[in-house]
Structure formats: structure tokens, C-alpha cells
Amino acid sequence: MNRLLQGDVGAGKAPVLAATAFALLVIEGGFQAVLMAPTDILARRNTSKRSPKHYGLSA
């Protein structure tokens, strides 16, 4: 099942993504989640705040 989360700037997409990815990886187990960002700066910001190590997971 593929999903695309779309919304305006500041609408709260990143926290929804983090919670969903966490649920897929930990609760369901065996699933994968992908975060795509339009710029390198945004990708670094998102991954530094939401790394698997933050949740006690291995990358």
C-alpha cells in the first residue's frame, strides 16, 4: 500500500510522518518507510530530528 502525504507549509506533515513511520517500524514490524525531501538542507533537518536512534532503533 502506497501513500502520499501532501499539505501546505506548516500544516504538520512532518510529525504525522514521524508517528506513522514509527508505528510501521516498531508496532507492525517488518515494514519500511521513506522520507523524501526537496532539498538537502530539509532532508538533513528532518533526519537529525527523527533518527531511528532517537527511538532506540537501528538504521
PDB file with SEQRES, HELIX, SHEET and CRYST1 records, atoms N, CA, C and O in Angstrom:
SEQRES   1 A   59  MET ASN ARG LEU LEU GLN GLY ASP VAL GLY ALA GLY LYS          
SEQRES   2 A   59  ALA PRO VAL LEU ALA ALA THR ALA PHE ALA LEU LEU VAL          
SEQRES   3 A   59  ILE GLU GLY GLY PHE GLN ALA VAL LEU MET ALA PRO THR          
SEQRES   4 A   59  ASP ILE LEU ALA ARG ARG ASN THR SER LYS ARG SER PRO          
SEQRES   5 A   59  LYS HIS TYR GLY LEU SER ALA                                  
HELIX    1 AA1 LYS A   13  PHE A   22  1                                  10    
HELIX    2 AA2 ALA A   23  GLU A   28  3                                   6    
HELIX    3 AA3 ASP A   40  LYS A   49  1                                  10    
HELIX    4 AA4 PRO A   52  TYR A   55  5                                   4    
CRYST1    1.000    1.000    1.000  90.00  90.00  90.00 P 1           1          
ATOM      1  N   MET A   1       0.843  -1.157   0.000  1.00  0.00           N  
ATOM      2  CA  MET A   1       0.000   0.000   0.000  1.00  0.00           C  
ATOM      3  C   MET A   1       0.899   1.234   0.000  1.00  0.00           C  
ATOM      4  O   MET A   1       1.756   1.376   0.873  1.00  0.00           O  
ATOM      5  N   ASN A   2       0.714   2.108  -0.952  1.00  0.00           N  
ATOM      6  CA  ASN A   2       1.489   3.339  -1.054  1.00  0.00           C  
ATOM      7  C   ASN A   2       0.620   4.519  -0.656  1.00  0.00           C  
ATOM      8  O   ASN A   2      -0.569   4.571  -0.971  1.00  0.00           O  
ATOM      9  N   ARG A   3       1.233   5.461   0.037  1.00  0.00           N  
ATOM     10  CA  ARG A   3       0.515   6.661   0.459  1.00  0.00           C  
ATOM     11  C   ARG A   3       1.384   7.879   0.198  1.00  0.00           C  
ATOM     12  O   ARG A   3       2.611   7.800   0.266  1.00  0.00           O  
ATOM     13  N   LEU A   4       0.747   9.010  -0.102  1.00  0.00           N  
ATOM     14  CA  LEU A   4       1.425  10.287  -0.294  1.00  0.00           C  
ATOM     15  C   LEU A   4       0.776  11.292   0.635  1.00  0.00           C  
ATOM     16  O   LEU A   4      -0.438  11.497   0.593  1.00  0.00           O  
ATOM     17  N   LEU A   5       1.590  11.922   1.478  1.00  0.00           N  
ATOM     18  CA  LEU A   5       1.096  12.944   2.398  1.00  0.00           C  
ATOM     19  C   LEU A   5       1.420  14.308   1.812  1.00  0.00           C  
ATOM     20  O   LEU A   5       2.586  14.628   1.580  1.00  0.00           O  
ATOM     21  N   GLN A   6       0.401  15.101   1.577  1.00  0.00           N  
ATOM     22  CA  GLN A   6       0.573  16.400   0.934  1.00  0.00           C  
ATOM     23  C   GLN A   6      -0.157  17.456   1.753  1.00  0.00           C  
ATOM     24  O   GLN A   6      -1.249  17.208   2.265  1.00  0.00           O  
ATOM     25  N   GLY A   7       0.449  18.640   1.876  1.00  0.00           N  
ATOM     26  CA  GLY A   7      -0.207  19.718   2.608  1.00  0.00           C  
ATOM     27  C   GLY A   7       0.583  21.007   2.505  1.00  0.00           C  
ATOM     28  O   GLY A   7       1.716  21.017   2.023  1.00  0.00           O  
ATOM     29  N   ASP A   8      -0.015  22.086   2.957  1.00  0.00           N  
ATOM     30  CA  ASP A   8       0.631  23.392   2.932  1.00  0.00           C  
ATOM     31  C   ASP A   8       1.801  23.447   3.910  1.00  0.00           C  
ATOM     32  O   ASP A   8       1.922  22.614   4.809  1.00  0.00           O  
ATOM     33  N   VAL A   9       2.653  24.442   3.713  1.00  0.00           N  
ATOM     34  CA  VAL A   9       3.780  24.667   4.615  1.00  0.00           C  
ATOM     35  C   VAL A   9       3.241  24.952   6.011  1.00  0.00           C  
ATOM     36  O   VAL A   9       2.340  25.772   6.188  1.00  0.00           O  
ATOM     37  N   GLY A  10       3.801  24.264   6.993  1.00  0.00           N  
ATOM     38  CA  GLY A  10       3.379  24.479   8.370  1.00  0.00           C  
ATOM     39  C   GLY A  10       2.119  23.741   8.770  1.00  0.00           C  
ATOM     40  O   GLY A  10       1.572  23.988   9.844  1.00  0.00           O  
ATOM     41  N   ALA A  11       1.650  22.837   7.923  1.00  0.00           N  
ATOM     42  CA  ALA A  11       0.409  22.114   8.216  1.00  0.00           C  
ATOM     43  C   ALA A  11       0.612  20.942   9.173  1.00  0.00           C  
ATOM     44  O   ALA A  11      -0.366  20.369   9.654  1.00  0.00           O  
ATOM     45  N   GLY A  12       1.862  20.576   9.456  1.00  0.00           N  
ATOM     46  CA  GLY A  12       2.126  19.481  10.381  1.00  0.00           C  
ATOM     47  C   GLY A  12       2.337  18.140   9.719  1.00  0.00           C  
ATOM     48  O   GLY A  12       2.005  17.104  10.294  1.00  0.00           O  
ATOM     49  N   LYS A  13       2.892  18.144   8.506  1.00  0.00           N  
ATOM     50  CA  LYS A  13       3.131  16.884   7.790  1.00  0.00           C  
ATOM     51  C   LYS A  13       4.247  16.069   8.441  1.00  0.00           C  
ATOM     52  O   LYS A  13       4.140  14.846   8.539  1.00  0.00           O  
ATOM     53  N   ALA A  14       5.310  16.727   8.885  1.00  0.00           N  
ATOM     54  CA  ALA A  14       6.467  16.020   9.439  1.00  0.00           C  
ATOM     55  C   ALA A  14       6.122  15.228  10.699  1.00  0.00           C  
ATOM     56  O   ALA A  14       6.530  14.070  10.794  1.00  0.00           O  
ATOM     57  N   PRO A  15       5.400  15.778  11.666  1.00  0.00           N  
ATOM     58  CA  PRO A  15       5.030  14.966  12.832  1.00  0.00           C  
ATOM     59  C   PRO A  15       4.139  13.771  12.480  1.00  0.00           C  
ATOM     60  O   PRO A  15       4.257  12.707  13.086  1.00  0.00           O  
ATOM     61  N   VAL A  16       3.264  13.947  11.514  1.00  0.00           N  
ATOM     62  CA  VAL A  16       2.417  12.833  11.065  1.00  0.00           C  
ATOM     63  C   VAL A  16       3.288  11.746  10.449  1.00  0.00           C  
ATOM     64  O   VAL A  16       3.085  10.560  10.711  1.00  0.00           O  
ATOM     65  N   LEU A  17       4.252  12.144   9.636  1.00  0.00           N  
ATOM     66  CA  LEU A  17       5.169  11.188   9.027  1.00  0.00           C  
ATOM     67  C   LEU A  17       5.976  10.450  10.083  1.00  0.00           C  
ATOM     68  O   LEU A  17       6.127   9.231  10.010  1.00  0.00           O  
ATOM     69  N   ALA A  18       6.491  11.173  11.057  1.00  0.00           N  
ATOM     70  CA  ALA A  18       7.296  10.547  12.105  1.00  0.00           C  
ATOM     71  C   ALA A  18       6.482   9.524  12.888  1.00  0.00           C  
ATOM     72  O   ALA A  18       6.963   8.422  13.150  1.00  0.00           O  
ATOM     73  N   ALA A  19       5.274   9.869  13.257  1.00  0.00           N  
ATOM     74  CA  ALA A  19       4.423   8.944  14.008  1.00  0.00           C  
ATOM     75  C   ALA A  19       4.060   7.721  13.180  1.00  0.00           C  
ATOM     76  O   ALA A  19       4.039   6.603  13.696  1.00  0.00           O  
ATOM     77  N   THR A  20       3.776   7.926  11.905  1.00  0.00           N  
ATOM     78  CA  THR A  20       3.425   6.817  11.020  1.00  0.00           C  
ATOM     79  C   THR A  20       4.612   5.895  10.793  1.00  0.00           C  
ATOM     80  O   THR A  20       4.477   4.673  10.864  1.00  0.00           O  
ATOM     81  N   ALA A  21       5.773   6.477  10.522  1.00  0.00           N  
ATOM     82  CA  ALA A  21       6.978   5.666  10.309  1.00  0.00           C  
ATOM     83  C   ALA A  21       7.314   4.880  11.565  1.00  0.00           C  
ATOM     84  O   ALA A  21       7.672   3.705  11.485  1.00  0.00           O  
ATOM     85  N   PHE A  22       7.204   5.511  12.711  1.00  0.00           N  
ATOM     86  CA  PHE A  22       7.472   4.836  13.977  1.00  0.00           C  
ATOM     87  C   PHE A  22       6.522   3.657  14.166  1.00  0.00           C  
ATOM     88  O   PHE A  22       6.946   2.573  14.568  1.00  0.00           O  
ATOM     89  N   ALA A  23       5.248   3.865  13.879  1.00  0.00           N  
ATOM     90  CA  ALA A  23       4.268   2.788  14.021  1.00  0.00           C  
ATOM     91  C   ALA A  23       4.552   1.641  13.059  1.00  0.00           C  
ATOM     92  O   ALA A  23       4.449   0.475  13.437  1.00  0.00           O  
ATOM     93  N   LEU A  24       4.910   1.963  11.822  1.00  0.00           N  
ATOM     94  CA  LEU A  24       5.202   0.916  10.840  1.00  0.00           C  
ATOM     95  C   LEU A  24       6.423   0.106  11.226  1.00  0.00           C  
ATOM     96  O   LEU A  24       6.435  -1.117  11.081  1.00  0.00           O  
ATOM     97  N   LEU A  25       7.459   0.786  11.721  1.00  0.00           N  
ATOM     98  CA  LEU A  25       8.709   0.105  12.034  1.00  0.00           C  
ATOM     99  C   LEU A  25       8.640  -0.682  13.332  1.00  0.00           C  
ATOM    100  O   LEU A  25       9.161  -1.795  13.407  1.00  0.00           O  
ATOM    101  N   VAL A  26       8.011  -0.128  14.344  1.00  0.00           N  
ATOM    102  CA  VAL A  26       8.041  -0.741  15.668  1.00  0.00           C  
ATOM    103  C   VAL A  26       6.807  -1.594  15.952  1.00  0.00           C  
ATOM    104  O   VAL A  26       6.927  -2.758  16.333  1.00  0.00           O  
ATOM    105  N   ILE A  27       5.642  -1.022  15.769  1.00  0.00           N  
ATOM    106  CA  ILE A  27       4.418  -1.724  16.157  1.00  0.00           C  
ATOM    107  C   ILE A  27       4.091  -2.849  15.183  1.00  0.00           C  
ATOM    108  O   ILE A  27       3.856  -3.983  15.600  1.00  0.00           O  
ATOM    109  N   GLU A  28       4.076  -2.546  13.905  1.00  0.00           N  
ATOM    110  CA  GLU A  28       3.734  -3.552  12.903  1.00  0.00           C  
ATOM    111  C   GLU A  28       4.907  -4.480  12.621  1.00  0.00           C  
ATOM    112  O   GLU A  28       4.707  -5.676  12.412  1.00  0.00           O  
ATOM    113  N   GLY A  29       6.122  -3.953  12.612  1.00  0.00           N  
ATOM    114  CA  GLY A  29       7.317  -4.748  12.379  1.00  0.00           C  
ATOM    115  C   GLY A  29       7.438  -5.208  10.937  1.00  0.00           C  
ATOM    116  O   GLY A  29       6.462  -5.651  10.332  1.00  0.00           O  
ATOM    117  N   GLY A  30       8.630  -5.102  10.398  1.00  0.00           N  
ATOM    118  CA  GLY A  30       8.898  -5.593   9.059  1.00  0.00           C  
ATOM    119  C   GLY A  30       8.516  -4.667   7.924  1.00  0.00           C  
ATOM    120  O   GLY A  30       8.739  -5.007   6.762  1.00  0.00           O  
ATOM    121  N   PHE A  31       7.955  -3.525   8.216  1.00  0.00           N  
ATOM    122  CA  PHE A  31       7.586  -2.575   7.172  1.00  0.00           C  
ATOM    123  C   PHE A  31       8.684  -1.536   6.991  1.00  0.00           C  
ATOM    124  O   PHE A  31       9.570  -1.407   7.836  1.00  0.00           O  
ATOM    125  N   GLN A  32       8.623  -0.806   5.903  1.00  0.00           N  
ATOM    126  CA  GLN A  32       9.596   0.236   5.614  1.00  0.00           C  
ATOM    127  C   GLN A  32       8.872   1.558   5.412  1.00  0.00           C  
ATOM    128  O   GLN A  32       7.710   1.596   5.008  1.00  0.00           O  
ATOM    129  N   ALA A  33       9.582   2.635   5.699  1.00  0.00           N  
ATOM    130  CA  ALA A  33       9.044   3.977   5.472  1.00  0.00           C  
ATOM    131  C   ALA A  33      10.125   4.813   4.804  1.00  0.00           C  
ATOM    132  O   ALA A  33      11.309   4.668   5.110  1.00  0.00           O  
ATOM    133  N   VAL A  34       9.720   5.680   3.898  1.00  0.00           N  
ATOM    134  CA  VAL A  34      10.666   6.522   3.162  1.00  0.00           C  
ATOM    135  C   VAL A  34      10.259   7.978   3.316  1.00  0.00           C  
ATOM    136  O   VAL A  34       9.085   8.325   3.183  1.00  0.00           O  
ATOM    137  N   LEU A  35      11.239   8.821   3.597  1.00  0.00           N  
ATOM    138  CA  LEU A  35      11.021  10.260   3.668  1.00  0.00           C  
ATOM    139  C   LEU A  35      11.778  10.898   2.516  1.00  0.00           C  
ATOM    140  O   LEU A  35      12.989  10.724   2.383  1.00  0.00           O  
ATOM    141  N   MET A  36      11.058  11.635   1.688  1.00  0.00           N  
ATOM    142  CA  MET A  36      11.693  12.349   0.574  1.00  0.00           C  
ATOM    143  C   MET A  36      11.598  13.841   0.845  1.00  0.00           C  
ATOM    144  O   MET A  36      10.557  14.340   1.272  1.00  0.00           O  
ATOM    145  N   ALA A  37      12.694  14.553   0.594  1.00  0.00           N  
ATOM    146  CA  ALA A  37      12.726  16.000   0.811  1.00  0.00           C  
ATOM    147  C   ALA A  37      13.252  16.677  -0.450  1.00  0.00           C  
ATOM    148  O   ALA A  37      14.115  16.123  -1.131  1.00  0.00           O  
ATOM    149  N   PRO A  38      12.745  17.867  -0.770  1.00  0.00           N  
ATOM    150  CA  PRO A  38      13.150  18.548  -1.999  1.00  0.00           C  
ATOM    151  C   PRO A  38      14.549  19.159  -1.953  1.00  0.00           C  
ATOM    152  O   PRO A  38      15.137  19.430  -3.000  1.00  0.00           O  
ATOM    153  N   THR A  39      15.087  19.378  -0.757  1.00  0.00           N  
ATOM    154  CA  THR A  39      16.427  19.967  -0.648  1.00  0.00           C  
ATOM    155  C   THR A  39      17.262  19.188   0.352  1.00  0.00           C  
ATOM    156  O   THR A  39      16.731  18.509   1.231  1.00  0.00           O  
ATOM    157  N   ASP A  40      18.572  19.295   0.207  1.00  0.00           N  
ATOM    158  CA  ASP A  40      19.495  18.633   1.119  1.00  0.00           C  
ATOM    159  C   ASP A  40      19.348  19.191   2.535  1.00  0.00           C  
ATOM    160  O   ASP A  40      19.410  18.444   3.511  1.00  0.00           O  
ATOM    161  N   ILE A  41      19.157  20.481   2.640  1.00  0.00           N  
ATOM    162  CA  ILE A  41      19.021  21.110   3.956  1.00  0.00           C  
ATOM    163  C   ILE A  41      17.790  20.575   4.690  1.00  0.00           C  
ATOM    164  O   ILE A  41      17.862  20.249   5.875  1.00  0.00           O  
ATOM    165  N   LEU A  42      16.685  20.490   3.995  1.00  0.00           N  
ATOM    166  CA  LEU A  42      15.462  19.975   4.613  1.00  0.00           C  
ATOM    167  C   LEU A  42      15.610  18.498   4.976  1.00  0.00           C  
ATOM    168  O   LEU A  42      15.132  18.072   6.027  1.00  0.00           O  
ATOM    169  N   ALA A  43      16.254  17.729   4.136  1.00  0.00           N  
ATOM    170  CA  ALA A  43      16.471  16.310   4.433  1.00  0.00           C  
ATOM    171  C   ALA A  43      17.323  16.138   5.683  1.00  0.00           C  
ATOM    172  O   ALA A  43      17.025  15.295   6.529  1.00  0.00           O  
ATOM    173  N   ARG A  44      18.376  16.930   5.802  1.00  0.00           N  
ATOM    174  CA  ARG A  44      19.231  16.843   6.997  1.00  0.00           C  
ATOM    175  C   ARG A  44      18.466  17.251   8.253  1.00  0.00           C  
ATOM    176  O   ARG A  44      18.612  16.621   9.301  1.00  0.00           O  
ATOM    177  N   ARG A  45      17.660  18.290   8.154  1.00  0.00           N  
ATOM    178  CA  ARG A  45      16.886  18.746   9.309  1.00  0.00           C  
ATOM    179  C   ARG A  45      15.894  17.674   9.747  1.00  0.00           C  
ATOM    180  O   ARG A  45      15.756  17.408  10.941  1.00  0.00           O  
ATOM    181  N   ASN A  46      15.216  17.067   8.805  1.00  0.00           N  
ATOM    182  CA  ASN A  46      14.234  16.039   9.148  1.00  0.00           C  
ATOM    183  C   ASN A  46      14.886  14.809   9.755  1.00  0.00           C  
ATOM    184  O   ASN A  46      14.374  14.262  10.732  1.00  0.00           O  
ATOM    185  N   THR A  47      16.002  14.362   9.200  1.00  0.00           N  
ATOM    186  CA  THR A  47      16.632  13.149   9.717  1.00  0.00           C  
ATOM    187  C   THR A  47      17.345  13.388  11.032  1.00  0.00           C  
ATOM    188  O   THR A  47      17.444  12.470  11.846  1.00  0.00           O  
ATOM    189  N   SER A  48      17.843  14.588  11.265  1.00  0.00           N  
ATOM    190  CA  SER A  48      18.520  14.841  12.541  1.00  0.00           C  
ATOM    191  C   SER A  48      17.521  14.871  13.692  1.00  0.00           C  
ATOM    192  O   SER A  48      17.860  14.493  14.814  1.00  0.00           O  
ATOM    193  N   LYS A  49      16.309  15.310  13.430  1.00  0.00           N  
ATOM    194  CA  LYS A  49      15.293  15.383  14.481  1.00  0.00           C  
ATOM    195  C   LYS A  49      14.534  14.076  14.651  1.00  0.00           C  
ATOM    196  O   LYS A  49      13.922  13.853  15.695  1.00  0.00           O  
ATOM    197  N   ARG A  50      14.561  13.221  13.658  1.00  0.00           N  
ATOM    198  CA  ARG A  50      13.761  12.000  13.700  1.00  0.00           C  
ATOM    199  C   ARG A  50      14.583  10.778  13.312  1.00  0.00           C  
ATOM    200  O   ARG A  50      14.173   9.996  12.454  1.00  0.00           O  
ATOM    201  N   SER A  51      15.729  10.615  13.934  1.00  0.00           N  
ATOM    202  CA  SER A  51      16.575   9.483  13.581  1.00  0.00           C  
ATOM    203  C   SER A  51      16.086   8.222  14.301  1.00  0.00           C  
ATOM    204  O   SER A  51      15.472   8.309  15.364  1.00  0.00           O  
ATOM    205  N   PRO A  52      16.357   7.061  13.723  1.00  0.00           N  
ATOM    206  CA  PRO A  52      15.967   5.810  14.389  1.00  0.00           C  
ATOM    207  C   PRO A  52      16.614   5.667  15.766  1.00  0.00           C  
ATOM    208  O   PRO A  52      16.029   5.065  16.666  1.00  0.00           O  
ATOM    209  N   LYS A  53      17.819   6.218  15.931  1.00  0.00           N  
ATOM    210  CA  LYS A  53      18.494   6.134  17.229  1.00  0.00           C  
ATOM    211  C   LYS A  53      17.701   6.870  18.305  1.00  0.00           C  
ATOM    212  O   LYS A  53      17.741   6.490  19.475  1.00  0.00           O  
ATOM    213  N   HIS A  54      16.988   7.911  17.919  1.00  0.00           N  
ATOM    214  CA  HIS A  54      16.164   8.663  18.868  1.00  0.00           C  
ATOM    215  C   HIS A  54      15.088   7.765  19.473  1.00  0.00           C  
ATOM    216  O   HIS A  54      14.691   7.960  20.622  1.00  0.00           O  
ATOM    217  N   TYR A  55      14.622   6.799  18.719  1.00  0.00           N  
ATOM    218  CA  TYR A  55      13.581   5.885  19.190  1.00  0.00           C  
ATOM    219  C   TYR A  55      14.154   4.547  19.669  1.00  0.00           C  
ATOM    220  O   TYR A  55      13.402   3.616  19.958  1.00  0.00           O  
ATOM    221  N   GLY A  56      15.479   4.455  19.752  1.00  0.00           N  
ATOM    222  CA  GLY A  56      16.098   3.220  20.195  1.00  0.00           C  
ATOM    223  C   GLY A  56      16.122   2.139  19.131  1.00  0.00           C  
ATOM    224  O   GLY A  56      16.174   0.952  19.453  1.00  0.00           O  
ATOM    225  N   LEU A  57      16.085   2.539  17.857  1.00  0.00           N  
ATOM    226  CA  LEU A  57      16.095   1.588  16.744  1.00  0.00           C  
ATOM    227  C   LEU A  57      17.428   1.649  16.018  1.00  0.00           C  
ATOM    228  O   LEU A  57      18.161   2.630  16.141  1.00  0.00           O  
ATOM    229  N   SER A  58      17.742   0.609  15.266  1.00  0.00           N  
ATOM    230  CA  SER A  58      18.934   0.640  14.423  1.00  0.00           C  
ATOM    231  C   SER A  58      18.526   1.033  13.014  1.00  0.00           C  
ATOM    232  O   SER A  58      17.435   0.697  12.553  1.00  0.00           O  
ATOM    233  N   ALA A  59      19.416   1.749  12.334  1.00  0.00           N  
ATOM    234  CA  ALA A  59      19.105   2.224  10.975  1.00  0.00           C  
ATOM    235  C   ALA A  59      19.321   1.126   9.978  1.00  0.00           C  
ATOM    236  O   ALA A  59      19.113   1.330   8.782  1.00  0.00           O  
TER     237      ALA A  59                                                      
END                                                                             
